[in-house]
Amino acid sequence: MPNVRRATIALYAIPVILLLQSLALAQDKLLTVDAIYDPDNAIKFGGTLPRGLHWLQDGQHYLEFKPPASGAKPQLCKVEAMTGASVPFYDAAKMESALGRAGISAEEAGKLARRETYHMNPAETAVLINHGDHLYYYALNNDSAVRLTSDPAHEVGEEFSPDGAWVSFVSGNNLFVVDIAGQNRHALTTDGTDKILNGRLNWVYQEELYGRGNFQGYWWSPDSAKITFLRLDETAVPTFTIVDDIPYEQKVEITPYPKAGDPNPSVKLGIVAAAGGNITWVDLGQYEKAEPLIPRVAWTADCSKVAFQIQDREQTWLDLDFADPATGKFATIIHEKTDAWVEVIDNPEWLSNGTFLWQSERTGWRHLYLYSMDGKLIRQVTDGKWEVRGIEALDQTNSTVYFVGTEHSPISSNLYRIKLDGTGLTRLTRQEGTHRPDFNPPATLYFDNWSDATTPNQVRLYNSDGRLARVIADNKVTVLGEYKLGKPEFLQVKTRDGFVMEAQMIKPPGFDPSRRYPVLCFTYSGPHNPSVRNAWEGQSYMWHQMIAQHGYIIWICDNRTASGKGVVSTWPVFHNFGELELRDLEDGLSWLKSQPYVDGSRIGLWGWSFGGFMTSYALTHSKSFKIGMAGGTVSDWRNYDSIYTERYMGLPKNNPQGYERSSVRRAAPGLSGKLLLMHGMIDDNVHMANTTQLVYALQNAGKEFQLMLYPKSRHAVRDPLLVKHLRQTMADFVLKNL
């Protein structure tokens, strides 16, 4: 019996040993650029999430784009939030047939009838489709589609009126409306040209004020009776030429682009009846000498006033004004001022009792304030050395506002609620990491898109009090367990004057504390834009893990001005880019070099955009870095756009020394370490001229460097094949030189 028992134990042990061996092998795989970036074979390390999630007005249903299954065609579905039961939102076959009869080819009609998202009317009974430079209106599940426009000019910025009876759009830089019932259209403005933009934002306004990609410059009144719009005159704005050299016949883009100190577009604010007629212009005469910017426009809830925000070109102050749409006269309701700059945040949030919520950074931390319509401060709603990141929903019945903020952690975003009287602050999201909530219209339910540093995004449905209602997508990415990955660590490091910087470290898998490892640092460093986040960073994270697998420590440390710890931590950079940021980064390196497992002679740095500036600045102003990889670099702030640059640096004529000190190309003789420069050749944001100027300065200084250019790429390299090439180039540079 004893021998039999030993034999039985041995037989049981064999599968266990094999299982342990297979698990060990499964976790020994190494990452490659192909696995992360190859457009045909890349592994989905981020998993798969639901597509097209969008709340419907009833608050009980949402839309979700269901991919094709079992030979079926894809379909946008209406989903019951609490149960997940779904039905098609519309009859795609009917839409396809109707669009075909409206003159759209069968192939295109089939694609348009199965899109992931649609521009719906407020009643959610019809959609607006912009196709082939024309606008089409389709009532859902109807047998006919209506073509609303027929002119050869391109129509952009289309919108339904709030009552759904009209469609507005911009054509030839003039503002038009068309009534859906009769398809009769008329122009509300007539002076639009290549230089005069009515209801359409220019490049610098959309990039720096209204949000990248948002070119809409007009707004309907809630009662659908009037439209207020911006008129931008770019006549005095210098142009910049970008050339695409890949076609046999070069493609040339000429875009008005005001650099620091150049004339900005002049701006006017008009109000016009939807039925047409004379335009009422808001009288901005008192602001004329300030060369004003108008960074936000909205209507009050009762349609009685146009609320607009206006500031001087250097953005040292900001006024919230209420204008009479009949006369154009206005009153200043709030005046914001600091010793540095005032950055626009958002429009007021109107309450039914005639008050409004206002977001302000006046204390150095963004918080909520409750105001009466005459500009009287009723109370500060939130307070503390943390900041509100954005209002998510208002529950006026219960006098509650929901917002995302950093009260719990500066490296995470959490959802909170608070009463409008400032009591009852409650953190609703309890899981560590980053939460992005999306509320239904009545503010009773919300999607929570959550991730942390090691977990790809997951989506859950919650009640407004934070109770879990349903898991929508747990998105378990099992393939991550097959790879040998280092565990990200979050830590804090103090600067020489005591500021607490947030940092993240990834040690090589199989880390041996008796060894000394080289370090690759990543930075952005730009004002109020942290890189250290307890959130899933996708392919960038996996690339850093790949470098760590080769025996490198990955280090990310946010300098104070990029920390996201209130704008108060950013103000010290005023009028002087580069110097303080580098000092903080080097303080982080001092801590790093004090660790026995770090090889302080082999430290590299890389970044893109402001991070490209910071990398090239560091390598020309410091000897701490053996290598640097700088992408999309601003080599001289005189090259960059007026609104962003002057907010922090002021006008060049008012701060010549600051611009001189921050110029990388003028510091080219100081280059220390090996530098790789990368740039998209048709970058319309940070022009490639920045890198060209730096190349010329380095050549004149007799400095060696490497250069990699990406044709047909703009500020971000997005072509999958070029992204793969970029990341392989960077990896090779690190492995060869660090």
ZIPEDA-V745691 format. One record per run of one state. SS is the DSSP state (alpha for helix, beta for strand, coil for the rest). FROM is the first residue (numbers start at 0). TO is the last residue. Records with the same first field share a line. If there is no record, write none. Layout:
# ZIPEDA-V745691
SS = FROM-TO / FROM-TO
This chain:
# ZIPEDA-V745691
coil = 0-0 / 26-27 / 29-31 / 37-49 / 55-59 / 66-73 / 80-84 / 88-90 / 101-104 / 112-117 / 120-124 / 131-132 / 139-143 / 147-153 / 160-164 / 171-172 / 179-182 / 187-194 / 198-198 / 200-201 / 210-214 / 216-216 / 220-224 / 233-237 / 244-249 / 256-257 / 259-264 / 273-278 / 281-283 / 290-291 / 299-303 / 311-315 / 324-328 / 337-347 / 350-353 / 360-365 / 372-375 / 380-386 / 395-398 / 405-412 / 419-424 / 427-432 / 439-443 / 452-453 / 463-466 / 473-476 / 483-486 / 494-498 / 506-515 / 522-536 / 549-550 / 557-558 / 562-565 / 569-569 / 573-577 / 593-596 / 608-608 / 621-625 / 631-635 / 639-639 / 649-650 / 654-654 / 662-663 / 670-672 / 680-687 / 700-704 / 710-718 / 737-737
alpha = 1-25 / 32-36 / 91-100 / 105-111 / 202-209 / 284-289 / 477-481 / 537-548 / 559-561 / 566-568 / 570-572 / 578-592 / 609-620 / 636-638 / 641-648 / 651-653 / 655-661 / 664-669 / 688-699 / 719-736
beta = 28-28 / 50-54 / 60-65 / 74-79 / 85-87 / 118-119 / 125-130 / 133-138 / 144-146 / 154-159 / 165-170 / 173-178 / 183-186 / 195-197 / 199-199 / 215-215 / 217-219 / 225-232 / 238-243 / 250-255 / 258-258 / 265-272 / 279-280 / 292-298 / 304-310 / 316-323 / 329-336 / 348-349 / 354-359 / 366-371 / 376-379 / 387-394 / 399-404 / 413-418 / 425-426 / 433-438 / 444-451 / 454-462 / 467-472 / 482-482 / 487-493 / 499-505 / 516-521 / 551-556 / 597-607 / 626-630 / 640-640 / 673-679 / 705-709
